[in-house]
């Protein structure tokens, strides 16, 4: 089976942002995507070019066109966001983004009326029905399939960095899970989700996909939901590890980090270097640590068991990538990685709001709605959690919303 790879301009950029539709009265997730997308659909078009259905009717995914810079991608998203927000507002709905909704029960949600999603639910049943999760995906263009697999393998080393920075799902159906990213563990239950297999090259990727399709495990390559994967149709490497991000500032930081890393790997391949392929047990352990502890994780950096704080690893990575960022025009957005760490990742900000309001998760929703509107807070919340994240809080009965 040959899978053609549509070569993309080097370091071109695309971003996908999954938005939650929120009832302003109840603060619950609320169906509305069908009506909103129909309202904003251009005359004569089958669908809006940059706003799409997702699995649940309480979700709208907005996407960029093919961009050159992170600033261009942020501007592109902002334009579509304004369209969707206006249509949502007319229906009493607000927009926010986080890896999970703090308290809505997934069993109350309606599946989007698209054949692709109906078939997914039929095959996966409970696993698909509870996918009340939200993410941000970043595509970076590469020119050939020969580069795509080595870049995917090398990016795996940095998956805990991205996950720690983006973790935004401490709550699940009304209880504090004790994790920075519960979305990660929910998504991992899908049979083709999670860490990628570290393949030797494009031919092995084609063999793997042929096996899955011929055995009716999947219908298309799009149903392999690895944390980072090649996207043959777009000619990109797609980073999918990140939880949903509440602000464009955070999206810019993650996009800049992704674009710079892929560009650096691309350059190293051109110079004849062999990119690293980290040990699978280290990748699995580090992903768990980031999902559990977020920015307070210590990650394993070699097979001897050496560890270092992911915060310091992120700071060092930003410093290493700054020359690349200058060339790509995303130095300001890369610097926002430090800004996010200074004010706290979303899971920390959400927990601080909950702690300050006696566990009122409606206040957490209000804070996320405000961040979507106003951007990343200028300062960390007063009395916000410090050190390792707390363990589960009354997960048996949950918090009253």
C-alpha positions as CSV (number, residue, x, y, z in Angstrom):
1,X,0.0,0.0,0.0
2,X,1.5,3.3,-1.1
3,X,0.5,6.4,0.9
4,X,1.3,9.6,-1.1
5,X,2.8,12.4,1.0
6,X,1.7,15.8,-0.2
7,X,4.9,17.8,0.3
8,X,4.5,21.1,2.1
9,X,6.5,24.2,2.2
10,X,9.1,23.9,5.0
11,X,8.0,25.1,8.4
12,X,4.5,26.1,7.1
13,X,2.0,26.1,9.9
14,X,-1.6,25.2,10.6
15,X,-3.5,25.1,13.9
16,X,-6.8,23.4,15.0
17,X,-8.6,24.6,18.1
18,X,-11.5,22.7,19.6
19,X,-14.0,25.1,21.3
20,X,-16.6,24.3,23.9
21,X,-20.1,25.7,23.7
22,X,-21.3,26.8,27.1
23,X,-24.8,27.6,28.3
24,X,-24.3,30.9,30.1
25,X,-27.0,30.2,32.7
26,X,-26.0,26.7,33.7
27,X,-22.4,26.8,32.7
28,X,-22.9,23.3,31.2
29,X,-21.7,22.1,27.8
30,X,-24.6,22.8,25.4
31,X,-25.4,21.5,21.9
32,X,-25.4,24.3,19.3
33,X,-22.8,23.4,16.7
34,X,-25.4,22.4,14.0
35,X,-27.2,25.7,14.2
36,X,-24.2,27.9,14.5
37,X,-22.3,26.2,11.7
38,X,-25.3,26.5,9.4
39,X,-25.7,30.2,10.3
40,X,-22.1,31.1,9.4
41,X,-21.8,28.8,6.4
42,X,-21.1,31.0,3.3
43,X,-23.8,31.1,0.7
44,X,-23.3,28.3,-1.9
45,X,-20.7,26.4,0.2
46,X,-21.2,23.0,1.8
47,X,-19.6,24.2,5.0
48,X,-17.6,27.0,6.6
49,X,-14.0,26.7,5.4
50,X,-12.5,27.2,8.9
51,X,-15.2,26.1,11.4
52,X,-16.1,22.4,11.5
53,X,-18.2,19.8,13.4
54,X,-16.5,17.7,16.0
55,X,-17.7,14.5,17.7
56,X,-20.1,16.3,20.0
57,X,-22.7,18.9,19.1
58,X,-21.3,21.0,22.0
59,X,-18.0,21.4,20.1
60,X,-16.8,23.5,17.2
61,X,-13.4,23.1,15.8
62,X,-11.8,26.2,14.2
63,X,-8.8,25.8,11.9
64,X,-6.3,28.1,10.2
65,X,-5.4,28.1,6.5
66,X,-1.8,27.4,5.6
67,X,0.3,30.0,7.5
68,X,3.9,31.1,7.4
69,X,4.2,32.6,10.9
70,X,2.7,32.0,14.3
71,X,1.4,35.5,14.4
72,X,-0.4,34.8,11.1
73,X,-1.9,31.7,12.6
74,X,-3.1,33.5,15.7
75,X,-4.7,36.2,13.6
76,X,-6.4,33.6,11.4
77,X,-7.9,31.8,14.4
78,X,-9.0,35.1,16.0
79,X,-11.0,36.0,12.9
80,X,-12.9,32.7,12.8
81,X,-13.3,32.8,16.6
82,X,-15.1,36.2,16.4
83,X,-17.5,34.7,13.8
84,X,-18.4,31.7,15.9
85,X,-18.6,33.8,19.1
86,X,-21.1,36.2,17.6
87,X,-23.3,33.4,16.4
88,X,-23.0,31.6,19.8
89,X,-23.8,34.8,21.7
90,X,-27.1,35.1,19.8
91,X,-28.1,31.7,21.3
92,X,-27.0,32.5,24.8
93,X,-23.9,30.5,24.5
94,X,-20.3,31.3,25.4
95,X,-17.0,29.9,24.2
96,X,-14.2,28.4,26.2
97,X,-11.5,25.8,25.8
98,X,-9.9,23.4,28.3
99,X,-9.0,19.7,28.0
100,X,-12.2,18.8,29.7
101,X,-15.3,20.6,31.0
102,X,-15.1,20.7,34.8
103,X,-18.4,19.1,35.6
104,X,-20.7,18.3,32.6
105,X,-21.5,14.5,32.4
106,X,-20.5,13.1,29.1
107,X,-23.6,10.9,29.1
108,X,-25.8,14.0,28.5
109,X,-24.0,14.9,25.3
110,X,-25.4,14.6,21.7
111,X,-23.2,13.1,18.9
112,X,-22.8,15.2,15.8
113,X,-25.0,14.1,12.9
114,X,-22.2,13.2,10.6
115,X,-21.7,9.7,9.2
116,X,-18.0,9.6,10.2
117,X,-18.9,10.2,13.9
118,X,-21.9,7.9,13.9
119,X,-19.7,5.1,12.6
120,X,-17.0,5.8,15.1
121,X,-19.5,5.5,18.0
122,X,-20.9,2.3,16.5
123,X,-17.4,0.8,16.4
124,X,-16.0,2.1,19.6
125,X,-19.1,2.3,21.7
126,X,-18.4,3.5,25.3
127,X,-14.9,4.5,24.5
128,X,-16.1,7.0,21.9
129,X,-19.2,8.2,23.7
130,X,-17.1,9.5,26.7
131,X,-14.7,11.4,24.5
132,X,-15.9,14.7,26.0
133,X,-12.4,16.0,25.6
134,X,-10.8,19.0,23.8
135,X,-7.4,19.6,22.3
136,X,-5.2,21.8,20.2
137,X,-3.3,20.3,17.2
138,X,-0.4,22.0,15.5
139,X,0.7,21.1,11.9
140,X,4.2,22.0,10.6
141,X,5.0,21.4,7.0
142,X,7.8,19.1,5.8
143,X,8.9,18.4,2.3
144,X,9.2,14.7,2.1
145,X,8.0,11.4,3.7
146,X,11.6,10.5,4.3
147,X,11.8,13.3,6.8
148,X,8.4,12.9,8.4
149,X,9.0,9.7,10.4
150,X,12.4,10.7,11.8
151,X,10.9,14.1,12.9
152,X,7.9,12.3,14.5
153,X,10.3,10.0,16.4
154,X,12.5,12.9,17.6
155,X,9.5,15.0,18.7
156,X,8.4,12.2,21.0
157,X,11.2,13.2,23.4
158,X,9.4,16.6,23.9
159,X,5.9,15.3,24.4
160,X,6.0,15.7,28.2
161,X,7.2,19.3,27.7
162,X,4.2,20.1,25.6
163,X,1.8,18.2,27.8
164,X,3.1,19.8,31.0
165,X,2.7,23.3,29.5
166,X,-0.8,22.7,28.1
167,X,-2.3,20.6,30.8
168,X,-5.8,21.9,31.4
169,X,-8.0,19.0,32.5
170,X,-7.8,18.5,36.3
171,X,-11.5,18.0,36.6
172,X,-13.7,15.2,35.2
173,X,-17.5,15.1,35.7
174,X,-17.4,17.2,38.8
175,X,-14.4,15.8,40.7
176,X,-10.8,16.7,41.0
177,X,-8.9,13.8,39.4
178,X,-5.6,14.6,41.0
179,X,-4.1,14.8,37.5
180,X,-2.9,17.8,35.6
181,X,-4.4,16.2,32.4
182,X,-7.2,13.7,32.7
183,X,-7.9,14.2,29.0
184,X,-4.7,12.3,28.3
185,X,-5.9,9.2,30.1
186,X,-9.4,9.3,28.6
187,X,-8.0,9.6,25.1
188,X,-5.5,6.8,25.6
189,X,-8.3,4.3,25.9
190,X,-8.9,4.5,22.2
191,X,-7.0,1.6,20.5
192,X,-5.1,3.8,18.0
193,X,-4.4,6.8,20.3
194,X,-1.4,7.5,22.5
195,X,2.3,7.4,21.9
196,X,3.3,6.5,18.3
197,X,5.1,3.4,17.4
198,X,8.7,4.4,16.5
199,X,8.9,3.2,13.0
200,X,12.1,3.0,10.9
201,X,10.8,4.9,7.9
202,X,7.9,5.7,5.5
203,X,7.8,2.2,4.1
204,X,7.1,0.8,7.6
205,X,4.5,3.4,8.2
206,X,2.7,2.3,5.0
207,X,2.9,-1.3,6.0
208,X,1.4,-0.5,9.4
209,X,-1.5,1.4,7.9
210,X,-2.1,-1.3,5.3
211,X,-2.5,-3.8,8.0
212,X,-4.9,-1.7,10.0
213,X,-7.1,-0.9,7.0
214,X,-7.0,-4.4,5.5
215,X,-8.1,-5.9,8.8
216,X,-10.9,-3.3,9.1
217,X,-9.3,-1.9,12.3
218,X,-9.6,1.6,10.8
219,X,-11.2,3.1,7.7
220,X,-8.5,5.6,6.9
221,X,-5.2,7.0,8.1
222,X,-7.1,9.8,9.9
223,X,-8.2,7.3,12.5
224,X,-4.7,6.8,13.9
225,X,-4.8,9.4,16.7
226,X,-1.2,9.3,17.9
227,X,0.2,12.1,20.1
228,X,2.3,13.1,17.1
229,X,1.8,11.7,13.7
230,X,2.6,12.4,10.0
231,X,-0.4,13.8,8.1
232,X,0.1,12.6,4.5
233,X,-2.7,14.6,3.0
234,X,-1.4,17.9,4.4
235,X,2.3,17.1,4.1
236,X,2.9,17.9,7.7
237,X,3.9,16.5,11.1
238,X,1.0,17.0,13.4
239,X,1.4,17.5,17.2
240,X,-1.7,16.2,19.0
241,X,-0.6,15.8,22.6
242,X,-1.8,19.2,23.9
243,X,-4.8,19.6,26.0
244,X,-7.3,22.3,24.9
245,X,-5.8,25.8,25.5
246,X,-7.9,28.6,26.9
247,X,-6.1,31.5,25.2
248,X,-4.6,32.5,21.9
249,X,-1.4,33.5,23.9
250,X,-1.0,29.8,25.0
251,X,-1.7,28.6,21.4
252,X,1.0,30.9,20.1
253,X,3.5,29.6,22.6
254,X,2.8,25.9,21.8
255,X,2.8,26.7,18.0
256,X,6.1,28.5,18.2
257,X,7.7,25.6,20.2
258,X,6.4,23.1,17.6
259,X,7.4,25.1,14.5
260,X,10.9,25.7,15.9
261,X,11.5,22.1,16.9
262,X,10.4,20.8,13.5
263,X,12.5,23.4,11.7
264,X,15.5,22.5,13.8
265,X,15.1,18.8,13.1
266,X,14.7,19.5,9.4
267,X,17.9,21.4,9.4
268,X,19.8,18.6,11.2
269,X,18.5,16.1,8.7
270,X,19.8,18.3,5.8
271,X,23.2,18.3,7.5
272,X,23.3,14.6,7.6
273,X,22.6,14.1,11.3
274,X,20.6,11.1,12.6
275,X,17.8,12.3,14.8
276,X,17.3,10.7,18.2
277,X,14.8,7.9,18.8
278,X,14.1,7.8,22.5
279,X,13.5,4.5,24.4
280,X,9.8,3.7,24.5
281,X,9.8,3.1,28.3
282,X,11.2,6.5,28.9
283,X,8.5,8.1,26.7
284,X,5.7,6.2,28.5
285,X,7.0,7.1,31.9
286,X,7.5,10.8,31.0
287,X,4.1,11.1,29.5
288,X,2.6,9.7,32.7
289,X,4.6,12.1,34.8
290,X,3.5,15.1,32.8
291,X,-0.2,14.0,32.9
292,X,0.0,13.5,36.7
293,X,2.2,16.4,37.8
294,X,2.1,18.9,34.9
295,X,4.8,21.6,35.3
296,X,5.9,20.0,38.6
297,X,7.0,16.8,36.9
298,X,10.5,15.6,36.9
299,X,11.2,13.9,33.6
300,X,13.7,11.1,32.9
301,X,16.3,12.2,30.4
302,X,18.4,9.1,29.8
303,X,18.4,5.3,30.3
304,X,20.5,5.6,33.4
305,X,17.5,7.2,35.2
306,X,18.7,10.8,35.4
307,X,15.8,13.1,36.0
308,X,15.4,16.9,35.8
309,X,12.5,19.3,36.4
310,X,10.3,19.8,33.3
311,X,10.2,23.5,34.1
312,X,14.0,23.8,33.7
313,X,13.9,21.6,30.6
314,X,11.4,24.0,29.0
315,X,13.5,27.0,29.9
316,X,16.5,25.4,28.4
317,X,14.6,24.4,25.3
318,X,13.3,28.0,24.8
319,X,16.9,29.3,25.0
320,X,18.2,26.7,22.6
321,X,15.4,27.4,20.1
322,X,15.5,31.2,20.2
323,X,17.9,31.6,17.2
324,X,15.5,29.4,15.2
325,X,12.6,31.5,16.4
326,X,14.2,34.7,15.2
327,X,14.6,33.2,11.7
328,X,11.0,32.1,11.7
329,X,9.6,35.3,13.1
330,X,8.1,33.8,16.3
331,X,10.5,34.9,19.0
332,X,7.8,36.8,20.9
333,X,5.5,33.8,20.9
334,X,8.3,31.4,21.9
335,X,9.0,33.7,24.8
336,X,5.4,33.3,25.9
337,X,6.3,29.8,27.1
338,X,8.0,31.5,30.1
339,X,5.0,33.7,30.5
340,X,2.7,30.7,30.8
341,X,5.0,29.1,33.4
342,X,5.1,32.3,35.4
343,X,1.3,32.6,35.7
344,X,0.6,28.9,35.8
345,X,-0.6,26.4,33.3
346,X,-4.4,26.2,33.0
347,X,-4.8,23.2,35.3
348,X,-3.1,25.3,38.0
349,X,-5.2,28.4,37.3
350,X,-8.4,26.3,37.4
351,X,-7.5,24.7,40.7
352,X,-6.7,28.1,42.2
353,X,-10.2,29.3,41.3
354,X,-11.8,26.2,42.7
355,X,-9.8,26.6,45.9
356,X,-10.8,30.3,46.3
357,X,-14.5,29.6,45.8
358,X,-14.9,26.6,48.0
359,X,-14.9,24.1,45.1
360,X,-17.4,25.9,43.0
361,X,-16.7,24.6,39.5
362,X,-19.1,27.1,37.9
363,X,-16.6,29.7,39.0
364,X,-13.9,27.7,37.1
365,X,-16.1,27.8,34.0
366,X,-16.5,31.5,34.4
367,X,-12.8,32.0,34.6
368,X,-12.3,30.0,31.4
369,X,-14.9,32.0,29.6
370,X,-13.1,35.1,30.8
371,X,-9.7,33.9,29.6
372,X,-11.1,33.1,26.1
373,X,-12.3,36.7,26.0
374,X,-9.4,38.5,27.7
375,X,-6.4,36.4,27.1
376,X,-3.7,35.0,29.5
377,X,-3.9,36.6,32.9
378,X,-1.1,39.0,33.7
379,X,-0.4,37.5,37.1
380,X,-0.8,34.1,38.8
381,X,-4.0,33.7,40.9
382,X,-3.6,34.8,44.5
383,X,-3.0,31.7,46.7
384,X,-2.6,29.4,43.7
385,X,-1.3,25.9,44.3
386,X,2.5,25.6,44.6
387,X,4.5,22.4,44.4
388,X,3.1,19.1,43.3
389,X,-0.6,19.1,42.4
390,X,-2.9,17.7,45.0
391,X,-4.4,14.2,45.0
392,X,-8.0,13.3,44.2
393,X,-10.5,15.5,46.1
394,X,-13.8,13.6,46.9
395,X,-13.8,11.7,43.6
396,X,-16.3,9.3,45.0
397,X,-19.1,11.8,45.2
398,X,-17.7,14.6,43.2
399,X,-18.0,18.3,43.9
400,X,-21.5,19.9,43.6
401,X,-21.5,22.1,40.6
